[in-house]
Amino acid sequence: MSKKLKIFTKADCPKCPAAKQLGKDLEKEGMIKVEFYDVDKSEGLAEAQFYSILTTPTLVLCNEDEEEQEIKSFRGETPDMETMKNEINN
């Protein structure tokens, strides 16, 4: 089953730029489809509520099906590239 990565950030979050960069790097390498959500906007906030996200940055690895069920999440932190690649490939 294919996976996708959802990255939740907000403008004034000091840790969020690293999460955005990780997402861009993974996308550039063709590792995974990445969706970015700004929790300061209503669409981003609605999606964050679906995954019970209370902190940024949060990265949610999920199935790329209708239910988009969470496989693993990193909340309030940004994993390193190697950790993320391992999770994507498992």
Protein Blocks (a to p, Z undefined) as FASTA:
>chain_A
ZZdddddddfklmklmmmmmmmmmmmmnomaccddddfkbmklmmmmmmnopabdcdddd
ddfbfkopafbdcehiacdfklmmmmmmZZ
